[in-house]
Amino acid sequence: MDENNEREFYTLTDEDGNEIEFELIGVTEYKNNTYYAMIPVEDEGKESEDGFTEYVILRAEEDEAGETTLTTLEDDEEFDDVADLFDDMFSEEVDYDAK
């Protein structure tokens, strides 16, 4: 994320050709891959049933033309491992002085 705490937004196209705007909330490296955690802007601040904000995880891949694309994770084990990394990262960012 930006060192100046500026928010970063990406417009992504889903498999049906729909454009959806996402906000980047985290980036991590795992097993030589870069992963992005993002929340849809239209759902920003929306919590799941368990009280947590839901986010998507995408893996950066380089195509034949050298362009970076973001792809969904098809492997459940890879998703779980990366989700655990992001969950740990986000739990460390909690501001306990904001009470």
C-alpha positions as CSV (number, residue, x, y, z in Angstrom):
1,M,0.0,0.0,0.0
2,D,1.0,3.6,-0.5
3,E,3.4,4.9,2.2
4,N,1.4,8.2,2.4
5,N,-1.8,6.3,3.4
6,E,-3.4,7.2,0.1
7,R,-6.1,4.8,-1.0
8,E,-5.6,2.8,-4.2
9,F,-8.4,1.8,-6.4
10,Y,-8.5,-0.6,-9.3
11,T,-11.3,-1.2,-11.9
12,L,-11.4,-4.9,-12.7
13,T,-13.4,-6.9,-15.2
14,D,-15.1,-10.1,-14.1
15,E,-15.7,-13.2,-16.2
16,D,-19.0,-11.8,-17.4
17,G,-17.4,-8.5,-18.7
18,N,-18.7,-6.4,-15.8
19,E,-16.4,-3.7,-14.5
20,I,-16.1,-3.5,-10.7
21,E,-14.2,-1.0,-8.7
22,F,-12.1,-2.3,-5.9
23,E,-10.0,-0.7,-3.1
24,L,-6.6,-2.3,-2.4
25,I,-6.3,-3.0,1.3
26,G,-3.2,-5.2,1.4
27,V,-0.4,-6.8,-0.5
28,T,1.7,-9.8,0.5
29,E,4.3,-12.2,-1.0
30,Y,3.9,-16.0,-0.6
31,K,5.9,-18.7,-2.4
32,N,7.3,-16.3,-5.0
33,N,3.9,-14.9,-5.8
34,T,2.3,-11.5,-5.1
35,Y,-1.2,-11.4,-3.7
36,Y,-3.6,-8.5,-3.4
37,A,-6.5,-8.2,-0.9
38,M,-9.3,-6.0,-2.2
39,I,-12.8,-5.0,-1.2
40,P,-15.4,-3.9,-3.7
41,V,-16.0,-0.2,-3.4
42,E,-19.8,-0.7,-3.4
43,D,-19.5,-3.1,-0.5
44,E,-17.0,-1.0,1.5
45,G,-17.5,-1.3,5.2
46,K,-20.1,-4.1,4.7
47,E,-19.5,-6.8,7.3
48,S,-20.2,-10.5,7.0
49,E,-22.3,-12.5,9.4
50,D,-19.3,-13.0,11.7
51,G,-18.6,-9.3,12.0
52,F,-15.6,-9.1,9.6
53,T,-15.3,-7.1,6.4
54,E,-15.1,-9.5,3.5
55,Y,-12.4,-9.1,0.9
56,V,-11.2,-10.9,-2.2
57,I,-7.7,-12.2,-2.8
58,L,-6.2,-12.1,-6.2
59,R,-2.8,-13.3,-7.5
60,A,-0.6,-11.2,-9.8
61,E,0.5,-13.0,-12.9
62,E,2.4,-11.8,-16.0
63,D,0.9,-12.6,-19.4
64,E,2.8,-13.3,-22.6
65,A,2.9,-9.5,-23.4
66,G,4.5,-8.8,-20.0
67,E,1.4,-7.2,-18.6
68,T,0.4,-7.9,-15.1
69,T,-3.1,-9.4,-14.6
70,L,-4.9,-10.3,-11.4
71,T,-6.5,-13.7,-11.2
72,T,-8.7,-15.5,-8.7
73,L,-7.3,-18.4,-6.7
74,E,-8.7,-21.7,-7.8
75,D,-6.7,-23.9,-5.3
76,D,-8.4,-24.0,-1.9
77,E,-5.2,-24.7,0.0
78,E,-3.4,-21.7,-1.6
79,F,-6.4,-19.5,-0.8
80,D,-6.5,-20.6,2.8
81,D,-2.7,-20.1,3.3
82,V,-2.8,-16.6,1.8
83,A,-6.0,-15.7,3.6
84,D,-4.3,-16.6,6.9
85,L,-1.4,-14.3,6.0
86,F,-3.8,-11.4,5.3
87,D,-5.8,-12.1,8.4
88,D,-2.7,-12.0,10.5
89,M,-1.6,-8.8,8.8
90,F,-4.9,-7.1,9.3
91,S,-5.1,-8.2,13.0
92,E,-1.7,-6.5,13.6
93,E,-2.9,-3.2,12.1
94,V,-5.7,-2.8,14.7
95,D,-5.3,0.5,16.5
96,Y,-5.7,-0.3,20.2
97,D,-5.3,3.4,21.2
98,A,-8.5,4.3,19.4
99,K,-10.8,3.5,22.4
